[in-house]
Amino acid sequence: MTSIEVGRICVKLSGRDAGKKCVIVDVVDKNFVLITGPKSVTGIRRRRTNVDHLEPTPEFIEVKKSATDDEVEKTLSKAKKSSYMKETVSLAAE
């Protein structure tokens, strides 16, 4: 299983952003993490999210804890993952 850690790229499973990708920028506790799209890339704004609402992907970027949206965006473009982040995932009803 892929771990929940700073820099992990995840897919949102619920809410208005379901199917969109985001980056974990901070781990609050065992149940919550701080995520960002960033908004300029995926449309997801920075916010606290329950880890049960995220599906970690094998993709990972090197960002420091509590990195700003600009830092995350620059790291994504350096890693050539901006287009990967813009792709949405269709979530089939189980």
PDB file of N, CA, C and O in Angstrom:
ATOM      1  N   MET A   1       0.833  -1.190   0.000  1.00  0.00           N
ATOM      2  CA  MET A   1       0.000   0.000   0.000  1.00  0.00           C
ATOM      3  C   MET A   1       0.879   1.255   0.000  1.00  0.00           C
ATOM      4  O   MET A   1       1.906   1.312   0.677  1.00  0.00           O
ATOM      5  N   THR A   2       0.463   2.233  -0.755  1.00  0.00           N
ATOM      6  CA  THR A   2       1.199   3.489  -0.848  1.00  0.00           C
ATOM      7  C   THR A   2       0.902   4.333   0.386  1.00  0.00           C
ATOM      8  O   THR A   2      -0.248   4.465   0.806  1.00  0.00           O
ATOM      9  N   SER A   3       1.961   4.901   0.959  1.00  0.00           N
ATOM     10  CA  SER A   3       1.782   5.615   2.225  1.00  0.00           C
ATOM     11  C   SER A   3       1.321   7.061   2.037  1.00  0.00           C
ATOM     12  O   SER A   3       1.529   7.677   0.992  1.00  0.00           O
ATOM     13  N   ILE A   4       0.691   7.570   3.087  1.00  0.00           N
ATOM     14  CA  ILE A   4       0.271   8.978   3.131  1.00  0.00           C
ATOM     15  C   ILE A   4       1.459   9.756   3.678  1.00  0.00           C
ATOM     16  O   ILE A   4       1.825   9.589   4.841  1.00  0.00           O
ATOM     17  N   GLU A   5       2.072  10.614   2.844  1.00  0.00           N
ATOM     18  CA  GLU A   5       3.252  11.368   3.261  1.00  0.00           C
ATOM     19  C   GLU A   5       3.311  12.679   2.488  1.00  0.00           C
ATOM     20  O   GLU A   5       2.644  12.830   1.465  1.00  0.00           O
ATOM     21  N   VAL A   6       4.101  13.621   2.972  1.00  0.00           N
ATOM     22  CA  VAL A   6       4.257  14.911   2.307  1.00  0.00           C
ATOM     23  C   VAL A   6       4.877  14.684   0.926  1.00  0.00           C
ATOM     24  O   VAL A   6       5.906  14.020   0.795  1.00  0.00           O
ATOM     25  N   GLY A   7       4.232  15.249  -0.103  1.00  0.00           N
ATOM     26  CA  GLY A   7       4.728  15.094  -1.472  1.00  0.00           C
ATOM     27  C   GLY A   7       4.018  14.019  -2.269  1.00  0.00           C
ATOM     28  O   GLY A   7       4.197  13.930  -3.484  1.00  0.00           O
ATOM     29  N   ARG A   8       3.213  13.200  -1.605  1.00  0.00           N
ATOM     30  CA  ARG A   8       2.476  12.128  -2.296  1.00  0.00           C
ATOM     31  C   ARG A   8       1.352  12.727  -3.130  1.00  0.00           C
ATOM     32  O   ARG A   8       0.613  13.586  -2.650  1.00  0.00           O
ATOM     33  N   ILE A   9       1.221  12.285  -4.360  1.00  0.00           N
ATOM     34  CA  ILE A   9       0.118  12.726  -5.217  1.00  0.00           C
ATOM     35  C   ILE A   9      -1.036  11.753  -5.000  1.00  0.00           C
ATOM     36  O   ILE A   9      -0.855  10.536  -5.060  1.00  0.00           O
ATOM     37  N   CYS A  10      -2.225  12.301  -4.747  1.00  0.00           N
ATOM     38  CA  CYS A  10      -3.410  11.496  -4.456  1.00  0.00           C
ATOM     39  C   CYS A  10      -4.558  11.892  -5.368  1.00  0.00           C
ATOM     40  O   CYS A  10      -4.519  12.933  -6.024  1.00  0.00           O
ATOM     41  N   VAL A  11      -5.588  11.041  -5.400  1.00  0.00           N
ATOM     42  CA  VAL A  11      -6.824  11.350  -6.117  1.00  0.00           C
ATOM     43  C   VAL A  11      -7.911  11.534  -5.069  1.00  0.00           C
ATOM     44  O   VAL A  11      -8.063  10.701  -4.176  1.00  0.00           O
ATOM     45  N   LYS A  12      -8.671  12.626  -5.176  1.00  0.00           N
ATOM     46  CA  LYS A  12      -9.798  12.858  -4.255  1.00  0.00           C
ATOM     47  C   LYS A  12     -10.919  11.897  -4.621  1.00  0.00           C
ATOM     48  O   LYS A  12     -11.259  11.754  -5.796  1.00  0.00           O
ATOM     49  N   LEU A  13     -11.493  11.239  -3.622  1.00  0.00           N
ATOM     50  CA  LEU A  13     -12.542  10.250  -3.867  1.00  0.00           C
ATOM     51  C   LEU A  13     -13.947  10.786  -3.655  1.00  0.00           C
ATOM     52  O   LEU A  13     -14.913  10.196  -4.139  1.00  0.00           O
ATOM     53  N   SER A  14     -14.076  11.904  -2.934  1.00  0.00           N
ATOM     54  CA  SER A  14     -15.418  12.407  -2.638  1.00  0.00           C
ATOM     55  C   SER A  14     -15.441  13.924  -2.674  1.00  0.00           C
ATOM     56  O   SER A  14     -14.397  14.577  -2.709  1.00  0.00           O
ATOM     57  N   GLY A  15     -16.643  14.471  -2.665  1.00  0.00           N
ATOM     58  CA  GLY A  15     -16.809  15.919  -2.663  1.00  0.00           C
ATOM     59  C   GLY A  15     -16.774  16.491  -4.069  1.00  0.00           C
ATOM     60  O   GLY A  15     -16.754  15.756  -5.056  1.00  0.00           O
ATOM     61  N   ARG A  16     -16.765  17.820  -4.143  1.00  0.00           N
ATOM     62  CA  ARG A  16     -16.813  18.482  -5.445  1.00  0.00           C
ATOM     63  C   ARG A  16     -15.553  18.237  -6.271  1.00  0.00           C
ATOM     64  O   ARG A  16     -15.573  18.384  -7.493  1.00  0.00           O
ATOM     65  N   ASP A  17     -14.462  17.867  -5.613  1.00  0.00           N
ATOM     66  CA  ASP A  17     -13.197  17.627  -6.320  1.00  0.00           C
ATOM     67  C   ASP A  17     -12.942  16.152  -6.617  1.00  0.00           C
ATOM     68  O   ASP A  17     -11.824  15.774  -6.967  1.00  0.00           O
ATOM     69  N   ALA A  18     -13.975  15.314  -6.479  1.00  0.00           N
ATOM     70  CA  ALA A  18     -13.805  13.869  -6.711  1.00  0.00           C
ATOM     71  C   ALA A  18     -13.246  13.627  -8.105  1.00  0.00           C
ATOM     72  O   ALA A  18     -13.736  14.179  -9.090  1.00  0.00           O
ATOM     73  N   GLY A  19     -12.212  12.793  -8.174  1.00  0.00           N
ATOM     74  CA  GLY A  19     -11.585  12.450  -9.445  1.00  0.00           C
ATOM     75  C   GLY A  19     -10.401  13.329  -9.799  1.00  0.00           C
ATOM     76  O   GLY A  19      -9.667  13.029 -10.741  1.00  0.00           O
ATOM     77  N   LYS A  20     -10.204  14.424  -9.048  1.00  0.00           N
ATOM     78  CA  LYS A  20      -9.081  15.318  -9.326  1.00  0.00           C
ATOM     79  C   LYS A  20      -7.871  14.923  -8.484  1.00  0.00           C
ATOM     80  O   LYS A  20      -8.009  14.332  -7.414  1.00  0.00           O
ATOM     81  N   LYS A  21      -6.695  15.257  -8.983  1.00  0.00           N
ATOM     82  CA  LYS A  21      -5.457  14.930  -8.277  1.00  0.00           C
ATOM     83  C   LYS A  21      -5.015  16.101  -7.410  1.00  0.00           C
ATOM     84  O   LYS A  21      -5.268  17.265  -7.723  1.00  0.00           O
ATOM     85  N   CYS A  22      -4.348  15.761  -6.314  1.00  0.00           N
ATOM     86  CA  CYS A  22      -3.852  16.774  -5.383  1.00  0.00           C
ATOM     87  C   CYS A  22      -2.536  16.297  -4.790  1.00  0.00           C
ATOM     88  O   CYS A  22      -2.150  15.141  -4.961  1.00  0.00           O
ATOM     89  N   VAL A  23      -1.852  17.195  -4.095  1.00  0.00           N
ATOM     90  CA  VAL A  23      -0.568  16.883  -3.463  1.00  0.00           C
ATOM     91  C   VAL A  23      -0.714  17.088  -1.959  1.00  0.00           C
ATOM     92  O   VAL A  23      -1.278  18.091  -1.519  1.00  0.00           O
ATOM     93  N   ILE A  24      -0.210  16.146  -1.175  1.00  0.00           N
ATOM     94  CA  ILE A  24      -0.211  16.291   0.289  1.00  0.00           C
ATOM     95  C   ILE A  24       0.948  17.217   0.665  1.00  0.00           C
ATOM     96  O   ILE A  24       2.099  16.950   0.318  1.00  0.00           O
ATOM     97  N   VAL A  25       0.637  18.314   1.380  1.00  0.00           N
ATOM     98  CA  VAL A  25       1.692  19.245   1.804  1.00  0.00           C
ATOM     99  C   VAL A  25       1.958  19.185   3.303  1.00  0.00           C
ATOM    100  O   VAL A  25       2.965  19.718   3.770  1.00  0.00           O
ATOM    101  N   ASP A  26       1.076  18.547   4.062  1.00  0.00           N
ATOM    102  CA  ASP A  26       1.311  18.403   5.502  1.00  0.00           C
ATOM    103  C   ASP A  26       0.434  17.282   6.048  1.00  0.00           C
ATOM    104  O   ASP A  26      -0.695  17.096   5.595  1.00  0.00           O
ATOM    105  N   VAL A  27       0.948  16.544   7.011  1.00  0.00           N
ATOM    106  CA  VAL A  27       0.161  15.521   7.683  1.00  0.00           C
ATOM    107  C   VAL A  27      -0.238  16.100   9.035  1.00  0.00           C
ATOM    108  O   VAL A  27       0.617  16.363   9.881  1.00  0.00           O
ATOM    109  N   VAL A  28      -1.560  16.301   9.237  1.00  0.00           N
ATOM    110  CA  VAL A  28      -2.059  16.917  10.469  1.00  0.00           C
ATOM    111  C   VAL A  28      -2.036  15.892  11.603  1.00  0.00           C
ATOM    112  O   VAL A  28      -1.433  16.132  12.649  1.00  0.00           O
ATOM    113  N   ASP A  29      -2.695  14.749  11.391  1.00  0.00           N
ATOM    114  CA  ASP A  29      -2.666  13.637  12.337  1.00  0.00           C
ATOM    115  C   ASP A  29      -2.982  12.366  11.561  1.00  0.00           C
ATOM    116  O   ASP A  29      -2.929  12.367  10.332  1.00  0.00           O
ATOM    117  N   LYS A  30      -3.315  11.269  12.268  1.00  0.00           N
ATOM    118  CA  LYS A  30      -3.529  10.011  11.553  1.00  0.00           C
ATOM    119  C   LYS A  30      -4.774  10.025  10.672  1.00  0.00           C
ATOM    120  O   LYS A  30      -4.908   9.174   9.793  1.00  0.00           O
ATOM    121  N   ASN A  31      -5.687  10.970  10.887  1.00  0.00           N
ATOM    122  CA  ASN A  31      -6.910  11.031  10.090  1.00  0.00           C
ATOM    123  C   ASN A  31      -6.952  12.158   9.064  1.00  0.00           C
ATOM    124  O   ASN A  31      -7.712  12.082   8.098  1.00  0.00           O
ATOM    125  N   PHE A  32      -6.151  13.199   9.257  1.00  0.00           N
ATOM    126  CA  PHE A  32      -6.257  14.365   8.387  1.00  0.00           C
ATOM    127  C   PHE A  32      -4.916  14.785   7.795  1.00  0.00           C
ATOM    128  O   PHE A  32      -3.867  14.657   8.427  1.00  0.00           O
ATOM    129  N   VAL A  33      -4.981  15.297   6.549  1.00  0.00           N
ATOM    130  CA  VAL A  33      -3.807  15.851   5.873  1.00  0.00           C
ATOM    131  C   VAL A  33      -4.191  17.192   5.259  1.00  0.00           C
ATOM    132  O   VAL A  33      -5.371  17.477   5.052  1.00  0.00           O
ATOM    133  N   LEU A  34      -3.186  18.009   4.971  1.00  0.00           N
ATOM    134  CA  LEU A  34      -3.399  19.267   4.270  1.00  0.00           C
ATOM    135  C   LEU A  34      -3.023  19.029   2.811  1.00  0.00           C
ATOM    136  O   LEU A  34      -1.911  18.594   2.510  1.00  0.00           O
ATOM    137  N   ILE A  35      -3.969  19.321   1.900  1.00  0.00           N
ATOM    138  CA  ILE A  35      -3.715  19.085   0.485  1.00  0.00           C
ATOM    139  C   ILE A  35      -3.803  20.392  -0.299  1.00  0.00           C
ATOM    140  O   ILE A  35      -4.365  21.381   0.172  1.00  0.00           O
ATOM    141  N   THR A  36      -3.241  20.374  -1.496  1.00  0.00           N
ATOM    142  CA  THR A  36      -3.411  21.475  -2.438  1.00  0.00           C
ATOM    143  C   THR A  36      -3.363  20.896  -3.835  1.00  0.00           C
ATOM    144  O   THR A  36      -2.795  19.826  -4.053  1.00  0.00           O
ATOM    145  N   GLY A  37      -3.961  21.604  -4.784  1.00  0.00           N
ATOM    146  CA  GLY A  37      -3.991  21.159  -6.182  1.00  0.00           C
ATOM    147  C   GLY A  37      -2.650  21.359  -6.867  1.00  0.00           C
ATOM    148  O   GLY A  37      -2.143  20.389  -7.429  1.00  0.00           O
ATOM    149  N   PRO A  38      -2.053  22.495  -6.868  1.00  0.00           N
ATOM    150  CA  PRO A  38      -2.610  23.778  -6.455  1.00  0.00           C
ATOM    151  C   PRO A  38      -3.757  24.234  -7.361  1.00  0.00           C
ATOM    152  O   PRO A  38      -3.943  23.705  -8.456  1.00  0.00           O
ATOM    153  N   LYS A  39      -4.516  25.214  -6.891  1.00  0.00           N
ATOM    154  CA  LYS A  39      -5.724  25.664  -7.601  1.00  0.00           C
ATOM    155  C   LYS A  39      -5.442  26.049  -9.048  1.00  0.00           C
ATOM    156  O   LYS A  39      -6.265  25.797  -9.928  1.00  0.00           O
ATOM    157  N   SER A  40      -4.288  26.658  -9.300  1.00  0.00           N
ATOM    158  CA  SER A  40      -3.946  27.079 -10.659  1.00  0.00           C
ATOM    159  C   SER A  40      -3.701  25.892 -11.595  1.00  0.00           C
ATOM    160  O   SER A  40      -3.775  26.038 -12.815  1.00  0.00           O
ATOM    161  N   VAL A  41      -3.406  24.710 -11.020  1.00  0.00           N
ATOM    162  CA  VAL A  41      -3.127  23.524 -11.847  1.00  0.00           C
ATOM    163  C   VAL A  41      -4.355  22.617 -11.945  1.00  0.00           C
ATOM    164  O   VAL A  41      -4.791  22.284 -13.046  1.00  0.00           O
ATOM    165  N   THR A  42      -4.916  22.216 -10.797  1.00  0.00           N
ATOM    166  CA  THR A  42      -6.018  21.241 -10.820  1.00  0.00           C
ATOM    167  C   THR A  42      -7.360  21.807 -10.381  1.00  0.00           C
ATOM    168  O   THR A  42      -8.393  21.164 -10.567  1.00  0.00           O
ATOM    169  N   GLY A  43      -7.355  23.002  -9.800  1.00  0.00           N
ATOM    170  CA  GLY A  43      -8.602  23.587  -9.322  1.00  0.00           C
ATOM    171  C   GLY A  43      -8.896  23.257  -7.870  1.00  0.00           C
ATOM    172  O   GLY A  43      -9.884  23.739  -7.316  1.00  0.00           O
ATOM    173  N   ILE A  44      -8.059  22.446  -7.245  1.00  0.00           N
ATOM    174  CA  ILE A  44      -8.271  22.114  -5.826  1.00  0.00           C
ATOM    175  C   ILE A  44      -7.552  23.149  -4.976  1.00  0.00           C
ATOM    176  O   ILE A  44      -6.347  23.357  -5.119  1.00  0.00           O
ATOM    177  N   ARG A  45      -8.304  23.801  -4.085  1.00  0.00           N
ATOM    178  CA  ARG A  45      -7.668  24.779  -3.213  1.00  0.00           C
ATOM    179  C   ARG A  45      -7.082  24.082  -1.979  1.00  0.00           C
ATOM    180  O   ARG A  45      -7.467  22.963  -1.642  1.00  0.00           O
ATOM    181  N   ARG A  46      -6.156  24.758  -1.324  1.00  0.00           N
ATOM    182  CA  ARG A  46      -5.496  24.204  -0.143  1.00  0.00           C
ATOM    183  C   ARG A  46      -6.512  24.009   0.971  1.00  0.00           C
ATOM    184  O   ARG A  46      -7.230  24.945   1.322  1.00  0.00           O
ATOM    185  N   ARG A  47      -6.582  22.809   1.531  1.00  0.00           N
ATOM    186  CA  ARG A  47      -7.498  22.561   2.644  1.00  0.00           C
ATOM    187  C   ARG A  47      -7.179  21.245   3.349  1.00  0.00           C
ATOM    188  O   ARG A  47      -6.430  20.408   2.846  1.00  0.00           O
ATOM    189  N   ARG A  48      -7.772  21.095   4.526  1.00  0.00           N
ATOM    190  CA  ARG A  48      -7.617  19.889   5.329  1.00  0.00           C
ATOM    191  C   ARG A  48      -8.599  18.840   4.808  1.00  0.00           C
ATOM    192  O   ARG A  48      -9.756  19.154   4.527  1.00  0.00           O
ATOM    193  N   THR A  49      -8.146  17.616   4.681  1.00  0.00           N
ATOM    194  CA  THR A  49      -8.980  16.545   4.138  1.00  0.00           C
ATOM    195  C   THR A  49      -8.779  15.271   4.947  1.00  0.00           C
ATOM    196  O   THR A  49      -7.679  14.992   5.425  1.00  0.00           O
ATOM    197  N   ASN A  50      -9.847  14.507   5.092  1.00  0.00           N
ATOM    198  CA  ASN A  50      -9.771  13.206   5.748  1.00  0.00           C
ATOM    199  C   ASN A  50      -9.020  12.249   4.829  1.00  0.00           C
ATOM    200  O   ASN A  50      -9.282  12.219   3.626  1.00  0.00           O
ATOM    201  N   VAL A  51      -8.090  11.463   5.377  1.00  0.00           N
ATOM    202  CA  VAL A  51      -7.315  10.539   4.545  1.00  0.00           C
ATOM    203  C   VAL A  51      -8.203   9.468   3.898  1.00  0.00           C
ATOM    204  O   VAL A  51      -7.823   8.883   2.883  1.00  0.00           O
ATOM    205  N   ASP A  52      -9.390   9.207   4.481  1.00  0.00           N
ATOM    206  CA  ASP A  52     -10.311   8.229   3.888  1.00  0.00           C
ATOM    207  C   ASP A  52     -10.877   8.727   2.561  1.00  0.00           C
ATOM    208  O   ASP A  52     -11.403   7.932   1.782  1.00  0.00           O
ATOM    209  N   HIS A  53     -10.777  10.030   2.291  1.00  0.00           N
ATOM    210  CA  HIS A  53     -11.302  10.604   1.054  1.00  0.00           C
ATOM    211  C   HIS A  53     -10.235  10.717  -0.026  1.00  0.00           C
ATOM    212  O   HIS A  53     -10.470  11.319  -1.074  1.00  0.00           O
ATOM    213  N   LEU A  54      -9.050  10.135   0.227  1.00  0.00           N
ATOM    214  CA  LEU A  54      -7.943  10.197  -0.723  1.00  0.00           C
ATOM    215  C   LEU A  54      -7.501   8.803  -1.136  1.00  0.00           C
ATOM    216  O   LEU A  54      -7.527   7.868  -0.336  1.00  0.00           O
ATOM    217  N   GLU A  55      -7.095   8.673  -2.392  1.00  0.00           N
ATOM    218  CA  GLU A  55      -6.495   7.434  -2.892  1.00  0.00           C
ATOM    219  C   GLU A  55      -5.069   7.789  -3.321  1.00  0.00           C
ATOM    220  O   GLU A  55      -4.884   8.453  -4.341  1.00  0.00           O
ATOM    221  N   PRO A  56      -4.049   7.354  -2.549  1.00  0.00           N
ATOM    222  CA  PRO A  56      -2.667   7.693  -2.920  1.00  0.00           C
ATOM    223  C   PRO A  56      -2.284   7.023  -4.244  1.00  0.00           C
ATOM    224  O   PRO A  56      -2.670   5.883  -4.501  1.00  0.00           O
ATOM    225  N   THR A  57      -1.526   7.738  -5.080  1.00  0.00           N
ATOM    226  CA  THR A  57      -1.002   7.160  -6.317  1.00  0.00           C
ATOM    227  C   THR A  57       0.465   6.805  -6.079  1.00  0.00           C
ATOM    228  O   THR A  57       1.035   7.225  -5.073  1.00  0.00           O
ATOM    229  N   PRO A  58       1.078   6.055  -6.964  1.00  0.00           N
ATOM    230  CA  PRO A  58       2.519   5.764  -6.801  1.00  0.00           C
ATOM    231  C   PRO A  58       3.392   7.000  -7.053  1.00  0.00           C
ATOM    232  O   PRO A  58       4.580   7.003  -6.728  1.00  0.00           O
ATOM    233  N   GLU A  59       2.791   8.055  -7.639  1.00  0.00           N
ATOM    234  CA  GLU A  59       3.543   9.267  -7.976  1.00  0.00           C
ATOM    235  C   GLU A  59       3.892  10.065  -6.724  1.00  0.00           C
ATOM    236  O   GLU A  59       3.128  10.102  -5.759  1.00  0.00           O
ATOM    237  N   PHE A  60       5.066  10.706  -6.759  1.00  0.00           N
ATOM    238  CA  PHE A  60       5.581  11.438  -5.604  1.00  0.00           C
ATOM    239  C   PHE A  60       6.409  12.613  -6.108  1.00  0.00           C
ATOM    240  O   PHE A  60       7.112  12.482  -7.110  1.00  0.00           O
ATOM    241  N   ILE A  61       6.339  13.761  -5.432  1.00  0.00           N
ATOM    242  CA  ILE A  61       7.229  14.885  -5.752  1.00  0.00           C
ATOM    243  C   ILE A  61       7.944  15.317  -4.480  1.00  0.00           C
ATOM    244  O   ILE A  61       7.439  15.121  -3.375  1.00  0.00           O
ATOM    245  N   GLU A  62       9.116  15.902  -4.646  1.00  0.00           N
ATOM    246  CA  GLU A  62       9.905  16.373  -3.504  1.00  0.00           C
ATOM    247  C   GLU A  62       9.463  17.786  -3.115  1.00  0.00           C
ATOM    248  O   GLU A  62       9.876  18.756  -3.751  1.00  0.00           O
ATOM    249  N   VAL A  63       8.643  17.911  -2.093  1.00  0.00           N
ATOM    250  CA  VAL A  63       8.278  19.231  -1.564  1.00  0.00           C
ATOM    251  C   VAL A  63       8.481  19.211  -0.058  1.00  0.00           C
ATOM    252  O   VAL A  63       8.322  18.183   0.600  1.00  0.00           O
ATOM    253  N   LYS A  64       8.840  20.386   0.471  1.00  0.00           N
ATOM    254  CA  LYS A  64       9.004  20.440   1.916  1.00  0.00           C
ATOM    255  C   LYS A  64       7.644  20.578   2.594  1.00  0.00           C
ATOM    256  O   LYS A  64       6.667  21.003   1.976  1.00  0.00           O
ATOM    257  N   LYS A  65       7.599  20.216   3.862  1.00  0.00           N
ATOM    258  CA  LYS A  65       6.361  20.304   4.638  1.00  0.00           C
ATOM    259  C   LYS A  65       5.830  21.729   4.617  1.00  0.00           C
ATOM    260  O   LYS A  65       6.597  22.679   4.777  1.00  0.00           O
ATOM    261  N   SER A  66       4.515  21.888   4.420  1.00  0.00           N
ATOM    262  CA  SER A  66       3.840  23.189   4.359  1.00  0.00           C
ATOM    263  C   SER A  66       4.346  24.072   3.224  1.00  0.00           C
ATOM    264  O   SER A  66       4.376  25.295   3.359  1.00  0.00           O
ATOM    265  N   ALA A  67       4.745  23.466   2.106  1.00  0.00           N
ATOM    266  CA  ALA A  67       5.198  24.226   0.932  1.00  0.00           C
ATOM    267  C   ALA A  67       4.046  25.085   0.417  1.00  0.00           C
ATOM    268  O   ALA A  67       2.881  24.697   0.517  1.00  0.00           O
ATOM    269  N   THR A  68       4.375  26.249  -0.133  1.00  0.00           N
ATOM    270  CA  THR A  68       3.340  27.131  -0.680  1.00  0.00           C
ATOM    271  C   THR A  68       2.837  26.567  -2.007  1.00  0.00           C
ATOM    272  O   THR A  68       3.469  25.692  -2.600  1.00  0.00           O
ATOM    273  N   ASP A  69       1.690  27.078  -2.467  1.00  0.00           N
ATOM    274  CA  ASP A  69       1.146  26.632  -3.746  1.00  0.00           C
ATOM    275  C   ASP A  69       2.124  26.919  -4.882  1.00  0.00           C
ATOM    276  O   ASP A  69       2.250  26.116  -5.807  1.00  0.00           O
ATOM    277  N   ASP A  70       2.819  28.058  -4.819  1.00  0.00           N
ATOM    278  CA  ASP A  70       3.799  28.401  -5.861  1.00  0.00           C
ATOM    279  C   ASP A  70       4.945  27.392  -5.886  1.00  0.00           C
ATOM    280  O   ASP A  70       5.380  26.968  -6.956  1.00  0.00           O
ATOM    281  N   GLU A  71       5.431  27.009  -4.706  1.00  0.00           N
ATOM    282  CA  GLU A  71       6.524  26.029  -4.632  1.00  0.00           C
ATOM    283  C   GLU A  71       6.073  24.687  -5.193  1.00  0.00           C
ATOM    284  O   GLU A  71       6.816  24.033  -5.925  1.00  0.00           O
ATOM    285  N   VAL A  72       4.845  24.274  -4.848  1.00  0.00           N
ATOM    286  CA  VAL A  72       4.317  23.006  -5.350  1.00  0.00           C
ATOM    287  C   VAL A  72       4.179  23.068  -6.873  1.00  0.00           C
ATOM    288  O   VAL A  72       4.532  22.121  -7.577  1.00  0.00           O
ATOM    289  N   GLU A  73       3.660  24.194  -7.372  1.00  0.00           N
ATOM    290  CA  GLU A  73       3.475  24.353  -8.825  1.00  0.00           C
ATOM    291  C   GLU A  73       4.814  24.289  -9.559  1.00  0.00           C
ATOM    292  O   GLU A  73       4.918  23.635 -10.597  1.00  0.00           O
ATOM    293  N   LYS A  74       5.848  24.969  -9.024  1.00  0.00           N
ATOM    294  CA  LYS A  74       7.180  24.946  -9.645  1.00  0.00           C
ATOM    295  C   LYS A  74       7.762  23.539  -9.630  1.00  0.00           C
ATOM    296  O   LYS A  74       8.358  23.102 -10.614  1.00  0.00           O
ATOM    297  N   THR A  75       7.592  22.826  -8.515  1.00  0.00           N
ATOM    298  CA  THR A  75       8.112  21.465  -8.413  1.00  0.00           C
ATOM    299  C   THR A  75       7.413  20.544  -9.408  1.00  0.00           C
ATOM    300  O   THR A  75       8.052  19.698 -10.032  1.00  0.00           O
ATOM    301  N   LEU A  76       6.090  20.711  -9.555  1.00  0.00           N
ATOM    302  CA  LEU A  76       5.338  19.905 -10.516  1.00  0.00           C
ATOM    303  C   LEU A  76       5.812  20.153 -11.944  1.00  0.00           C
ATOM    304  O   LEU A  76       5.954  19.208 -12.720  1.00  0.00           O
ATOM    305  N   SER A  77       6.059  21.417 -12.301  1.00  0.00           N
ATOM    306  CA  SER A  77       6.499  21.686 -13.668  1.00  0.00           C
ATOM    307  C   SER A  77       7.931  21.211 -13.895  1.00  0.00           C
ATOM    308  O   SER A  77       8.261  20.760 -14.992  1.00  0.00           O
ATOM    309  N   LYS A  78       8.793  21.306 -12.868  1.00  0.00           N
ATOM    310  CA  LYS A  78      10.155  20.782 -12.988  1.00  0.00           C
ATOM    311  C   LYS A  78      10.131  19.271 -13.185  1.00  0.00           C
ATOM    312  O   LYS A  78      10.903  18.723 -13.972  1.00  0.00           O
ATOM    313  N   ALA A  79       9.231  18.604 -12.458  1.00  0.00           N
ATOM    314  CA  ALA A  79       9.125  17.137 -12.546  1.00  0.00           C
ATOM    315  C   ALA A  79       8.293  16.707 -13.759  1.00  0.00           C
ATOM    316  O   ALA A  79       8.066  15.517 -13.975  1.00  0.00           O
ATOM    317  N   LYS A  80       7.840  17.691 -14.547  1.00  0.00           N
ATOM    318  CA  LYS A  80       7.027  17.426 -15.741  1.00  0.00           C
ATOM    319  C   LYS A  80       5.765  16.626 -15.412  1.00  0.00           C
ATOM    320  O   LYS A  80       5.391  15.708 -16.142  1.00  0.00           O
ATOM    321  N   LYS A  81       5.114  16.989 -14.298  1.00  0.00           N
ATOM    322  CA  LYS A  81       3.897  16.299 -13.873  1.00  0.00           C
ATOM    323  C   LYS A  81       2.655  17.181 -13.967  1.00  0.00           C
ATOM    324  O   LYS A  81       1.578  16.757 -13.549  1.00  0.00           O
ATOM    325  N   SER A  82       2.776  18.408 -14.508  1.00  0.00           N
ATOM    326  CA  SER A  82       1.629  19.312 -14.586  1.00  0.00           C
ATOM    327  C   SER A  82       0.496  18.723 -15.409  1.00  0.00           C
ATOM    328  O   SER A  82      -0.664  18.795 -15.002  1.00  0.00           O
ATOM    329  N   SER A  83       0.813  18.140 -16.564  1.00  0.00           N
ATOM    330  CA  SER A  83      -0.256  17.560 -17.397  1.00  0.00           C
ATOM    331  C   SER A  83      -0.838  16.315 -16.725  1.00  0.00           C
ATOM    332  O   SER A  83      -2.036  16.057 -16.833  1.00  0.00           O
ATOM    333  N   TYR A  84       0.010  15.537 -16.028  1.00  0.00           N
ATOM    334  CA  TYR A  84      -0.481  14.368 -15.273  1.00  0.00           C
ATOM    335  C   TYR A  84      -1.469  14.812 -14.195  1.00  0.00           C
ATOM    336  O   TYR A  84      -2.482  14.150 -13.965  1.00  0.00           O
ATOM    337  N   MET A  85      -1.172  15.933 -13.536  1.00  0.00           N
ATOM    338  CA  MET A  85      -2.032  16.444 -12.468  1.00  0.00           C
ATOM    339  C   MET A  85      -3.367  16.940 -13.012  1.00  0.00           C
ATOM    340  O   MET A  85      -4.385  16.851 -12.326  1.00  0.00           O
ATOM    341  N   LYS A  86      -3.374  17.466 -14.248  1.00  0.00           N
ATOM    342  CA  LYS A  86      -4.600  18.014 -14.830  1.00  0.00           C
ATOM    343  C   LYS A  86      -5.578  16.922 -15.268  1.00  0.00           C
ATOM    344  O   LYS A  86      -6.771  17.183 -15.423  1.00  0.00           O
ATOM    345  N   GLU A  87      -5.077  15.698 -15.467  1.00  0.00           N
ATOM    346  CA  GLU A  87      -5.964  14.602 -15.871  1.00  0.00           C
ATOM    347  C   GLU A  87      -6.900  14.271 -14.714  1.00  0.00           C
ATOM    348  O   GLU A  87      -6.479  14.202 -13.560  1.00  0.00           O
ATOM    349  N   THR A  88      -8.182  14.067 -15.041  1.00  0.00           N
ATOM    350  CA  THR A  88      -9.104  13.647 -13.995  1.00  0.00           C
ATOM    351  C   THR A  88      -9.291  12.141 -14.097  1.00  0.00           C
ATOM    352  O   THR A  88      -9.124  11.550 -15.164  1.00  0.00           O
ATOM    353  N   VAL A  89      -9.634  11.541 -12.989  1.00  0.00           N
ATOM    354  CA  VAL A  89      -9.825  10.102 -12.920  1.00  0.00           C
ATOM    355  C   VAL A  89     -11.322   9.845 -12.809  1.00  0.00           C
ATOM    356  O   VAL A  89     -11.994  10.439 -11.966  1.00  0.00           O
ATOM    357  N   SER A  90     -11.848   8.965 -13.655  1.00  0.00           N
ATOM    358  CA  SER A  90     -13.279   8.669 -13.536  1.00  0.00           C
ATOM    359  C   SER A  90     -13.443   7.626 -12.435  1.00  0.00           C
ATOM    360  O   SER A  90     -12.815   6.567 -12.460  1.00  0.00           O
ATOM    361  N   LEU A  91     -14.298   7.950 -11.475  1.00  0.00           N
ATOM    362  CA  LEU A  91     -14.513   7.069 -10.337  1.00  0.00           C
ATOM    363  C   LEU A  91     -15.779   6.255 -10.586  1.00  0.00           C
ATOM    364  O   LEU A  91     -16.889   6.783 -10.516  1.00  0.00           O
ATOM    365  N   ALA A  92     -15.606   4.977 -10.873  1.00  0.00           N
ATOM    366  CA  ALA A  92     -16.764   4.117 -11.122  1.00  0.00           C
ATOM    367  C   ALA A  92     -17.425   3.796  -9.790  1.00  0.00           C
ATOM    368  O   ALA A  92     -16.745   3.544  -8.796  1.00  0.00           O
ATOM    369  N   ALA A  93     -18.732   3.806  -9.775  1.00  0.00           N
ATOM    370  CA  ALA A  93     -19.475   3.459  -8.558  1.00  0.00           C
ATOM    371  C   ALA A  93     -19.245   1.990  -8.241  1.00  0.00           C
ATOM    372  O   ALA A  93     -19.371   1.122  -9.106  1.00  0.00           O
ATOM    373  N   GLU A  94     -18.910   1.732  -6.997  1.00  0.00           N
ATOM    374  CA  GLU A  94     -18.616   0.349  -6.607  1.00  0.00           C
ATOM    375  C   GLU A  94     -19.830  -0.309  -6.002  1.00  0.00           C
ATOM    376  O   GLU A  94     -19.771  -1.476  -5.614  1.00  0.00           O
TER     377      GLU A  94
END
